[in-house]
Amino acid sequence: MDSRLISDDDLVQITGKKRCSTQAAWFKREFGVDVVKRANGHIIMTWATFEALSAKKAGVLPSSAPPARPALHSVRRAA
C-alpha cells in the first residue's frame, strides 16, 4: 500500500476543485466521508485511502462481512 499523502495539486486533479472546502464537499458527496483537514483547511489523505474509497465505490473491494446465509426451507409439507 502507498502511504504517501496526496498533494494539493493532485487533489485539484482528483476533485476538479481548487478550494479546500469544495474539495471536502466533493469527498462527502462522492464517497460519503468527512475528510481530515489540517489547521489551514487543506485535506490530509493518503493515496492508499483514496484508492480504497474508489475501489469500494466501484464495488471491487472484497467484503469483510461473511457471506449471507441462504434461506432454509423445511422439506416437510403441511398435511
Legacy VTK file of the C-alpha trace (Angstrom):
# vtk DataFile Version 3.0
C-alpha trace
ASCII
DATASET POLYDATA
POINTS 79 float
0.000 0.000 0.000
1.091 3.504 -0.744
1.127 5.629 2.399
2.238 8.832 0.684
-0.005 11.839 1.195
-1.931 13.219 -1.755
-0.509 16.612 -2.735
-2.636 19.741 -3.069
-2.109 19.690 -6.844
-3.259 16.077 -7.013
-6.388 16.928 -5.011
-7.225 19.571 -7.614
-6.792 16.951 -10.350
-8.896 14.368 -8.495
-11.777 16.626 -7.482
-11.658 19.289 -10.167
-11.939 21.851 -7.355
-9.360 24.389 -6.169
-10.814 25.443 -2.802
-10.295 23.134 0.169
-13.902 23.461 1.323
-15.263 22.457 -2.080
-12.817 19.542 -2.230
-14.090 18.355 1.165
-17.684 18.706 -0.062
-16.760 16.658 -3.144
-15.408 13.807 -0.974
-18.574 13.922 1.145
-20.795 13.791 -1.947
-18.798 11.140 -3.858
-17.733 8.825 -1.027
-19.872 9.850 1.953
-16.853 10.582 4.154
-15.746 13.578 6.164
-12.087 14.145 5.337
-9.367 15.006 7.836
-8.067 18.554 7.455
-5.015 20.469 8.560
-5.374 23.622 10.640
-5.273 25.672 7.423
-8.153 23.642 5.913
-6.111 21.557 3.477
-7.119 17.916 3.183
-4.897 15.162 4.584
-5.352 11.844 2.781
-3.062 9.045 1.670
-3.148 7.516 -1.775
-3.993 4.157 -0.200
-7.098 5.645 1.425
-8.225 7.259 -1.814
-7.684 4.021 -3.740
-9.652 2.055 -1.136
-12.535 4.542 -1.300
-12.539 4.350 -5.088
-12.488 0.540 -5.067
-15.322 0.409 -2.527
-17.418 2.773 -4.631
-16.726 0.673 -7.735
-17.711 -2.480 -5.842
-14.421 -4.281 -6.335
-13.277 -4.495 -2.712
-13.763 -7.886 -1.116
-16.402 -7.684 1.572
-15.154 -8.110 5.112
-18.566 -9.393 6.192
-19.250 -13.116 5.976
-21.409 -14.184 3.048
-25.138 -14.074 3.633
-26.616 -17.349 4.760
-29.159 -18.745 2.293
-32.758 -19.092 3.424
-33.565 -22.623 4.560
-36.949 -24.143 3.862
-38.499 -27.166 5.502
-38.761 -30.271 3.310
-41.899 -31.418 5.168
-45.207 -30.471 3.725
-48.119 -29.388 5.808
-50.830 -32.038 5.939
LINES 1 80
79 0 1 2 3 4 5 6 7 8 9 10 11 12 13 14 15 16 17 18 19 20 21 22 23 24 25 26 27 28 29 30 31 32 33 34 35 36 37 38 39 40 41 42 43 44 45 46 47 48 49 50 51 52 53 54 55 56 57 58 59 60 61 62 63 64 65 66 67 68 69 70 71 72 73 74 75 76 77 78
